[in-house]
Structures are given as structure tokens and as C-alpha cells.
Amino acid sequence: MNPNIERLKLLFLAAFAVLAVGAVTWHFGWVVPKKQCESARKWWDPGERICAQPVLISDITGRTIQDKQAEAEAKAAIGRAPAAAPVRP
């Protein structure tokens, strides 16, 4: 067989193998962690590949949100359930 055809065959097989490994690495290194992070209602940073927990500014400053409906919506948006009211006997 022509040696050029053999060389081309090996070149295409090597290129296919490199691209397949790259696709698997991309999927399990970026796509799967992003989906897991977003399903946990956290923030995904693709540049650093970090899954971060969002924090309310009121938690940092110590100032409370005066409007109870707005506070409940803010906590629901970051995946934190609002604190339950104490049960009175």
C-alpha cells in the first residue's frame, strides 16, 4: 500500500483520538460541574471553575431587610429558606 496513505491514516486516527479526549475532558471538567453547581443554586465561575455560595449583602453588613416579603424573596433566590416562625404552645 502507498506509504502516504498509511501516514495519513495514522494522522487522522491520532487527530480523532486527541479530539475525543479533549471532548471528554471538557465535558467532565466543565459541563458536569457547572450543571451540579447550578442545580445546587450556587454561582459557577467558568474561568476559575469555582462553585461559590451567594451571600446576601445584609449578611455581610449586619443590616436587616425591612420588607419581610423582599427578605423572603432574596433568601429564596439564593437557595436559603426563610427562617420559620417559632411555634407557640
Secondary structure, 3 states (H helix, E strand, C coil): CCHHHHHHHHHHHHHHHHHHHHHHHHHHHHHHHHHHHHHCCCEEECCCCEEECCCCHHHHHCCCCCCHHHHHHHHHHCCCCCCCCCCCC
